[in-house]
Amino acid sequence: MNYRDELFSIFSDTYKDAYGIRPNLKDYTHFTNEALREEMKTLSNIIQDDIYEEHKQQEQDALRFEKHITDMLSFGANSREDAIRWILDSEGLLGEEPAYICFRFNLPDSYKEEVS
């Protein structure tokens, strides 16, 4: 694979990471190598912004989950473990895989042990 083909391959992967689909490379054949690299910088910035927003949303969702736990404790759950079990039961998630539960609530992996 020559340098330009490799550059297009990396560009295609980066574009897919940014937008979820592969670009029509025919639209970029007139780009110089430098222009492709600049476009990849732009795409990388988009990806970084998306990652930041996802982390920010996950933090907000974790705070929401923590509030839900606090609410369950105030409603009579005897422990944090009971509160989480009540939450999972109300969502029909008792017995589900911890990774799936974290996905459903958009929680960080650090919650896997608690929701198992």
C-alpha positions in Angstrom: 0.0 0.0 0.0 1.5 3.3 -1.0 1.5 6.4 1.2 -1.6 8.0 -0.3 -3.6 4.8 -0.1 -2.7 4.5 3.5 -3.6 8.1 4.1 -7.0 7.6 2.6 -7.5 4.5 4.7 -6.7 6.4 7.9 -8.9 9.3 6.7 -11.8 6.9 6.1 -11.4 5.3 9.6 -11.2 8.8 11.2 -14.3 10.0 9.3 -16.2 6.9 10.3 -15.3 7.5 14.0 -16.5 11.1 13.7 -19.7 10.5 11.8 -20.6 6.8 12.0 -20.4 6.2 8.3 -17.6 5.9 5.8 -17.0 8.8 3.4 -17.4 8.6 -0.3 -13.7 8.9 -1.1 -14.4 10.1 -4.6 -15.3 13.4 -3.0 -11.7 13.7 -1.6 -9.5 12.5 -4.5 -8.8 16.1 -5.4 -7.4 16.8 -1.9 -3.7 17.1 -1.5 -2.0 14.9 1.2 -1.7 18.0 3.4 -5.4 18.9 2.9 -6.3 15.3 3.9 -4.1 15.6 7.0 -5.8 18.9 7.9 -9.2 17.4 7.4 -8.2 14.6 9.7 -7.2 17.1 12.4 -10.7 18.6 12.1 -12.3 15.2 12.4 -10.1 14.4 15.4 -11.4 17.5 17.1 -14.9 16.4 16.4 -14.2 13.0 17.9 -12.6 14.6 21.0 -15.6 16.9 21.5 -17.9 13.9 21.2 -15.9 12.0 23.8 -16.0 14.9 26.2 -19.8 15.3 25.8 -20.3 11.5 26.3 -18.2 11.7 29.5 -20.1 14.8 30.7 -23.4 13.0 30.1 -22.2 9.9 31.8 -21.3 12.0 34.9 -24.7 13.6 34.9 -26.4 10.1 34.6 -24.3 8.8 37.4 -25.4 11.7 39.6 -29.0 11.0 38.6 -28.5 7.3 39.6 -27.0 8.3 42.9 -30.0 10.6 43.6 -32.3 7.6 42.8 -30.3 5.5 45.3 -30.7 8.3 47.9 -34.4 8.5 47.2 -34.8 4.7 47.7 -32.9 5.0 51.0 -35.3 7.7 52.1 -38.3 5.5 51.0 -37.1 2.7 53.3 -34.3 0.7 51.7 -32.1 -0.5 54.5 -28.8 -0.2 52.6 -27.3 1.0 49.4 -27.4 -2.6 48.1 -31.1 -2.8 48.8 -31.7 0.6 47.1 -29.9 -0.6 44.0 -31.8 -3.9 44.0 -35.1 -1.9 44.2 -34.1 0.3 41.3 -33.1 -2.7 39.2 -36.3 -4.6 40.1 -38.4 -1.5 39.1 -36.7 -1.4 35.7 -36.9 -5.2 35.2 -33.2 -5.5 35.3 -32.6 -7.9 38.2 -30.3 -10.7 37.1 -29.1 -8.9 34.0 -25.4 -8.6 33.2 -23.7 -5.7 35.0 -22.3 -4.4 31.7 -25.8 -4.2 30.3 -27.2 -2.5 33.4 -24.4 0.1 33.2 -25.2 0.6 29.5 -28.9 1.1 30.3 -28.3 3.7 32.9 -25.2 5.1 31.1 -23.0 4.4 34.2 -19.3 4.1 34.2 -17.8 0.6 34.5 -16.9 1.4 38.1 -20.6 0.6 38.9 -20.4 -3.0 37.5 -19.6 -4.6 40.9 -22.4 -2.7 42.7 -25.1 -3.6 40.2 -24.2 -7.3 39.9 
